[in-house]
């Protein structure tokens, strides 16, 4: 990409780079080697993806609001046999029986749960809104400690078995990475600074909703953890992130303490990790958790719809700040439910994390019939 291009797409990994850097700095020689290898692979894949994309190709691509058609999940799980190319063998197709391979079968269930959330709850036909087949590649690389979405597929490492378990073990990880695809097709939100943290937060939100719906949990019953089960018992960690209590997911001698803030007063200013996209996402994560819990019932019914409608709002800018996004969520709540409890609950949730949200500012365009028409237009994916 040229020097003045925006970072619209990226190579989205579930494990932030600072986690593997901590292992590379503090681990045993074997642990350091595996962490450095994972970081090297991630850096290479990110560079390959960015070099193949340019900002002019990546305009806003709104998917249809509701597809009045028959739909069908189209899942294919590939076994990469611990290689790093994408010439794996098909391990399970749509409608196929359990294989007995946990990674294959967990990926299959996770893709299905994600598809069902978007279609059955939000009327969205797959990630792109147009029935995009869902492909997952498991057993990627050797001791690869990550999972990622590359714009076309989900890819899962097996972990090293020492610090990390297999990356299909947490269904919210699957939902998280696929949600990056939704954001790319709807926005996209630039993967830098506050807009990048919003990008990460949207994936945590919908990844958690996938898990909650599969478990039939209300917002109050949910654990709001992202990546529970990824770490082995050697690591003092309950997950990668906690949406309910950012900054408490891990506190380990090797990894250090979870750096996520829960309030704007603790916002982390850094040039690492795209300006802290995996760190400062704790703030909007907590706002969503508060809103969903106070709205009561299932989080996908009201809070999830409000957040998805905000992502779809044509007024959401690629470089959106937390404040501008928060204002649009309040506006979406009022548009969907009227100026009642829902609007107040969403506004108060943002206030609790230090963001004074209200509806549109003076001079900010209101939701218009033209915007409604634009949001309903089907799109074709651009490569």
C-alpha positions as CSV (number, residue, x, y, z in Angstrom):
1,X,0.0,0.0,0.0
2,X,1.2,3.5,-0.6
3,X,2.2,5.6,2.3
4,X,-1.0,7.6,2.4
5,X,-3.4,4.7,2.1
6,X,-5.7,3.8,5.0
7,X,-5.5,0.4,6.6
8,X,-8.9,-0.9,5.7
9,X,-8.3,-4.6,5.9
10,X,-5.8,-6.4,7.9
11,X,-4.7,-9.9,8.9
12,X,-6.9,-10.4,12.0
13,X,-5.5,-12.6,14.7
14,X,-7.3,-13.6,18.0
15,X,-4.0,-13.6,20.1
16,X,-2.7,-10.0,20.2
17,X,1.0,-9.6,19.3
18,X,1.9,-8.4,22.7
19,X,1.0,-11.8,24.2
20,X,3.4,-13.7,22.0
21,X,6.0,-11.0,22.5
22,X,5.8,-11.5,26.3
23,X,6.3,-15.2,25.8
24,X,9.3,-14.6,23.4
25,X,10.8,-12.4,26.1
26,X,10.1,-14.4,29.3
27,X,9.5,-18.0,28.2
28,X,11.9,-21.0,28.0
29,X,14.0,-21.5,24.9
30,X,11.4,-23.8,23.4
31,X,8.5,-21.4,24.3
32,X,10.4,-18.4,22.9
33,X,11.1,-20.2,19.6
34,X,7.4,-21.1,19.1
35,X,6.3,-17.5,20.0
36,X,8.8,-16.0,17.6
37,X,7.7,-18.4,14.9
38,X,4.0,-17.4,15.4
39,X,4.9,-13.7,15.3
40,X,7.0,-14.3,12.1
41,X,4.1,-16.1,10.4
42,X,1.6,-13.4,11.4
43,X,3.8,-10.6,10.2
44,X,4.4,-12.3,6.8
45,X,0.7,-13.0,6.3
46,X,-0.3,-9.5,7.2
47,X,2.2,-8.0,4.8
48,X,1.0,-10.3,2.0
49,X,-2.6,-9.3,2.6
50,X,-1.9,-5.6,2.7
51,X,0.2,-5.8,-0.5
52,X,-2.8,-7.3,-2.3
53,X,-5.3,-4.6,-1.3
54,X,-5.6,-1.0,-2.0
55,X,-7.9,1.5,-0.4
56,X,-9.7,2.6,-3.6
57,X,-10.9,-1.1,-4.0
58,X,-12.4,-1.2,-0.6
59,X,-15.3,1.2,-0.4
60,X,-18.3,0.7,1.9
61,X,-20.1,-2.5,0.9
62,X,-23.4,-2.6,2.7
63,X,-25.2,-6.0,2.6
64,X,-28.9,-6.4,2.2
65,X,-30.9,-5.8,5.3
66,X,-33.1,-8.8,4.8
67,X,-32.8,-11.5,2.2
68,X,-36.2,-12.8,1.2
69,X,-34.9,-16.1,-0.1
70,X,-34.1,-19.6,0.8
71,X,-30.8,-19.9,2.5
72,X,-28.4,-22.8,3.2
73,X,-25.3,-23.0,5.2
74,X,-22.3,-23.9,3.1
75,X,-19.5,-25.1,5.4
76,X,-16.3,-26.7,4.3
77,X,-13.6,-27.7,6.8
78,X,-10.1,-28.4,5.4
79,X,-7.3,-30.3,7.2
80,X,-4.0,-28.6,6.5
81,X,-2.0,-31.4,8.1
82,X,0.3,-28.9,9.9
83,X,1.5,-27.2,6.8
84,X,1.3,-23.5,6.0
85,X,-0.1,-23.6,2.5
86,X,-3.8,-23.8,1.7
87,X,-3.8,-27.0,-0.2
88,X,-5.3,-29.1,2.6
89,X,-7.8,-31.9,2.1
90,X,-11.5,-31.6,2.7
91,X,-12.3,-33.1,6.2
92,X,-16.0,-32.3,6.5
93,X,-18.6,-30.8,4.1
94,X,-22.0,-29.3,4.9
95,X,-24.2,-32.0,6.3
96,X,-21.4,-34.4,6.9
97,X,-21.1,-36.5,10.0
98,X,-18.8,-35.9,13.0
99,X,-15.3,-36.9,12.1
100,X,-13.9,-37.6,15.5
101,X,-11.3,-34.9,15.0
102,X,-12.1,-32.2,17.6
103,X,-10.6,-29.4,15.6
104,X,-12.6,-30.3,12.5
105,X,-15.9,-30.8,14.4
106,X,-15.5,-27.7,16.6
107,X,-14.8,-25.6,13.5
108,X,-17.9,-27.0,11.8
109,X,-20.2,-26.3,14.8
110,X,-18.7,-22.8,15.3
111,X,-19.2,-21.8,11.7
112,X,-22.8,-23.1,11.9
113,X,-23.5,-21.2,15.1
114,X,-22.2,-18.0,13.6
115,X,-24.2,-18.4,10.4
116,X,-27.4,-19.2,12.4
117,X,-26.9,-16.1,14.6
118,X,-26.7,-13.7,11.6
119,X,-29.5,-15.4,9.6
120,X,-32.0,-16.4,12.3
121,X,-31.6,-13.3,14.5
122,X,-30.6,-10.5,12.1
123,X,-31.8,-11.8,8.7
124,X,-28.3,-11.7,7.3
125,X,-27.3,-14.4,4.8
126,X,-23.8,-15.3,5.8
127,X,-20.8,-13.0,6.4
128,X,-21.3,-10.9,3.3
129,X,-25.1,-10.9,3.3
130,X,-25.1,-12.8,0.0
131,X,-24.7,-16.4,1.1
132,X,-20.9,-16.5,1.2
133,X,-19.6,-20.1,1.8
134,X,-17.9,-20.5,5.1
135,X,-14.5,-22.2,4.9
136,X,-12.2,-23.1,7.8
137,X,-8.7,-24.5,7.7
138,X,-7.6,-26.4,10.8
139,X,-4.3,-27.9,11.9
140,X,-2.4,-24.9,10.4
141,X,1.3,-24.9,10.8
142,X,3.4,-26.5,13.5
143,X,2.8,-25.3,17.0
144,X,1.0,-22.3,15.6
145,X,-0.3,-20.3,18.5
146,X,-3.1,-18.3,16.9
147,X,-6.2,-18.2,14.7
148,X,-7.0,-15.7,12.0
149,X,-9.4,-14.4,9.4
150,X,-7.7,-13.4,6.1
151,X,-10.7,-12.1,4.2
152,X,-11.7,-15.4,2.7
153,X,-11.4,-18.1,5.4
154,X,-10.9,-18.9,9.0
155,X,-7.5,-20.5,9.9
156,X,-6.8,-22.3,13.2
157,X,-3.5,-23.4,14.7
158,X,-3.3,-26.4,17.0
159,X,-1.4,-24.4,19.7
160,X,1.8,-25.7,21.2
161,X,0.1,-27.9,23.8
162,X,2.4,-26.3,26.4
163,X,0.9,-22.8,26.8
164,X,-1.9,-22.9,24.3
165,X,-4.6,-25.5,23.5
166,X,-6.1,-25.9,20.0
167,X,-7.7,-22.7,18.8
168,X,-11.1,-24.2,17.8
169,X,-11.7,-25.0,21.5
170,X,-13.4,-21.6,22.1
171,X,-16.5,-21.1,19.9
172,X,-16.4,-17.3,20.6
173,X,-13.0,-17.3,18.9
174,X,-14.6,-18.6,15.7
175,X,-17.4,-16.1,15.9
176,X,-14.9,-13.3,16.7
177,X,-12.8,-13.9,13.6
178,X,-15.8,-14.3,11.3
179,X,-17.2,-11.0,12.6
180,X,-14.2,-9.3,11.2
181,X,-15.6,-10.3,7.8
182,X,-18.9,-8.7,8.6
183,X,-17.2,-5.5,9.6
184,X,-15.1,-5.5,6.4
185,X,-18.3,-5.9,4.2
186,X,-20.3,-3.3,6.2
187,X,-17.8,-0.6,7.0
188,X,-15.0,-1.1,7.1
189,X,-13.6,0.3,10.3
190,X,-9.9,1.2,9.8
191,X,-7.7,-1.1,11.8
192,X,-5.9,1.7,13.7
193,X,-6.3,3.5,17.0
194,X,-9.9,3.9,18.2
195,X,-11.6,2.8,15.0
196,X,-9.4,-0.3,15.1
197,X,-10.3,-0.9,18.7
198,X,-14.0,-0.6,17.7
199,X,-13.3,-3.2,14.9
200,X,-11.9,-5.6,17.5
201,X,-14.7,-4.9,19.9
202,X,-17.3,-5.6,17.3
203,X,-15.7,-9.0,16.8
204,X,-15.6,-9.7,20.6
205,X,-19.3,-8.6,20.8
206,X,-20.5,-11.0,18.1
207,X,-18.1,-13.8,19.0
208,X,-19.6,-13.7,22.5
209,X,-23.2,-13.6,21.1
210,X,-22.4,-16.8,19.1
211,X,-21.4,-18.5,22.3
212,X,-24.2,-17.2,24.3
213,X,-26.8,-18.3,21.8
214,X,-25.4,-21.8,21.4
215,X,-25.5,-22.1,25.2
216,X,-28.9,-20.4,25.4
217,X,-27.6,-18.0,28.0
218,X,-29.0,-14.6,28.9
219,X,-26.7,-11.6,29.2
220,X,-26.8,-12.0,33.0
221,X,-25.8,-15.7,32.8
222,X,-23.0,-15.3,30.3
223,X,-19.4,-15.2,31.4
224,X,-18.4,-12.6,28.8
225,X,-15.0,-14.2,28.4
226,X,-13.2,-14.3,25.0
227,X,-11.0,-17.3,24.5
228,X,-11.8,-19.2,27.6
229,X,-10.0,-22.5,27.4
230,X,-7.3,-21.4,25.0
231,X,-4.6,-21.3,27.7
232,X,-3.3,-24.5,29.3
233,X,-3.2,-25.0,33.1
234,X,0.4,-23.7,33.1
235,X,-0.8,-20.2,32.5
236,X,-2.6,-18.1,35.2
237,X,-5.4,-17.0,32.9
238,X,-9.1,-17.5,32.5
239,X,-9.2,-16.2,28.9
240,X,-7.7,-13.8,26.5
241,X,-10.1,-11.0,27.4
242,X,-13.0,-10.3,29.7
243,X,-15.7,-8.0,28.4
244,X,-17.3,-7.7,31.8
245,X,-14.1,-6.9,33.6
246,X,-11.4,-5.7,31.2
247,X,-8.0,-6.1,32.6
248,X,-8.7,-9.3,34.6
249,X,-8.4,-12.0,32.0
250,X,-4.9,-13.0,32.9
251,X,-2.2,-12.2,35.4
252,X,0.7,-14.5,34.8
253,X,4.5,-14.3,35.5
254,X,5.3,-14.9,31.8
255,X,2.4,-13.0,30.1
256,X,2.2,-10.2,32.6
257,X,-1.1,-8.6,33.5
258,X,-4.0,-8.2,31.1
259,X,-3.5,-4.6,29.9
260,X,-7.0,-3.8,28.8
261,X,-8.6,-0.6,30.3
262,X,-12.3,-0.5,31.4
263,X,-12.7,3.3,31.3
264,X,-11.5,6.2,29.2
265,X,-9.4,7.6,32.1
266,X,-7.2,4.5,31.6
267,X,-7.0,4.7,27.8
268,X,-3.7,3.4,26.6
269,X,-1.7,5.6,24.2
270,X,0.7,3.4,22.2
271,X,2.0,2.9,18.7
272,X,2.1,-0.8,19.1
273,X,-0.7,-3.2,18.1
274,X,-2.1,-0.7,15.6
275,X,-2.4,1.9,18.3
276,X,-3.7,-0.5,20.9
277,X,-6.6,-2.1,19.0
278,X,-6.6,-5.2,21.1
279,X,-6.0,-3.2,24.3
280,X,-8.4,-0.3,24.2
281,X,-11.2,-2.5,22.8
282,X,-11.9,-3.2,26.5
283,X,-13.7,0.1,26.8
284,X,-16.4,-0.4,24.2
285,X,-16.5,-4.1,25.2
286,X,-17.5,-3.1,28.7
287,X,-20.1,-0.6,27.4
288,X,-21.8,-3.3,25.4
289,X,-21.7,-5.8,28.3
290,X,-23.3,-3.2,30.6
291,X,-26.0,-2.3,28.0
292,X,-26.8,-5.9,27.2
293,X,-27.1,-6.8,30.9
294,X,-29.3,-3.8,31.8
295,X,-31.5,-4.4,28.7
296,X,-32.1,-7.9,30.2
297,X,-32.9,-11.1,28.4
298,X,-30.7,-12.4,25.6
299,X,-28.0,-10.0,24.5
300,X,-28.5,-10.6,20.8
301,X,-32.2,-9.5,20.9
302,X,-31.7,-5.8,21.6
303,X,-28.1,-4.9,22.3
304,X,-26.8,-7.0,19.4
305,X,-29.3,-5.5,17.0
306,X,-28.4,-2.0,18.1
307,X,-24.7,-2.6,17.6
308,X,-25.2,-4.2,14.2
309,X,-27.5,-1.4,13.0
310,X,-24.8,1.0,14.1
311,X,-22.2,-0.8,12.1
312,X,-24.6,-0.6,9.1
313,X,-25.3,3.2,9.6
314,X,-23.9,5.1,6.6
315,X,-22.8,7.9,8.9
316,X,-20.3,5.6,10.6
317,X,-16.9,6.8,9.3
318,X,-14.0,4.4,8.7
319,X,-11.9,6.4,11.3
320,X,-14.7,6.5,13.8
321,X,-13.9,7.5,17.4
322,X,-15.4,5.8,20.5
323,X,-17.6,8.9,21.0
324,X,-19.0,9.0,17.4
325,X,-19.7,5.3,17.5
326,X,-21.4,5.7,21.0
327,X,-23.6,8.5,19.7
328,X,-24.7,6.3,16.8
329,X,-25.6,3.5,19.1
330,X,-27.8,5.8,21.1
331,X,-29.4,7.0,17.9
332,X,-29.9,3.4,16.7
333,X,-31.6,2.5,20.0
334,X,-34.0,5.4,19.7
335,X,-34.7,4.6,16.0
336,X,-35.4,0.9,16.8
337,X,-37.3,1.3,20.1
338,X,-38.3,4.9,20.5
339,X,-37.0,7.4,23.1
340,X,-37.6,5.1,26.1
341,X,-35.6,2.8,28.4
342,X,-33.5,1.3,25.6
343,X,-32.0,4.6,24.6
344,X,-31.3,5.6,28.2
345,X,-29.7,2.3,29.0
346,X,-27.4,2.5,26.0
347,X,-26.4,6.1,26.8
348,X,-25.8,5.2,30.5
349,X,-23.6,2.2,29.5
350,X,-21.3,4.5,27.6
351,X,-21.4,7.1,30.4
352,X,-20.2,4.4,32.8
353,X,-17.0,3.9,30.7
354,X,-16.3,7.6,30.5
355,X,-17.9,8.4,27.2
356,X,-20.7,11.0,27.3
357,X,-22.9,9.8,24.6
358,X,-26.0,11.5,23.2
359,X,-27.9,11.3,20.0
360,X,-26.8,13.2,16.8
361,X,-24.8,16.3,17.4
362,X,-26.1,19.6,15.9
363,X,-25.3,19.5,12.2
364,X,-25.0,15.7,12.1
365,X,-27.4,14.3,9.4
366,X,-30.3,12.3,10.7
367,X,-31.3,8.9,9.4
368,X,-33.0,9.6,6.1
369,X,-35.0,7.6,3.6
370,X,-32.0,7.8,1.3
371,X,-29.8,6.2,3.9
372,X,-32.4,3.5,4.5
373,X,-32.4,2.8,0.7
374,X,-28.6,2.6,0.6
375,X,-28.5,0.2,3.6
376,X,-30.9,-2.1,1.7
377,X,-28.9,-2.3,-1.5
378,X,-27.3,-5.7,-2.2
379,X,-23.6,-5.7,-2.9
380,X,-21.0,-7.7,-4.8
381,X,-17.7,-8.4,-3.2
382,X,-14.7,-6.7,-4.7
383,X,-11.4,-8.3,-4.8
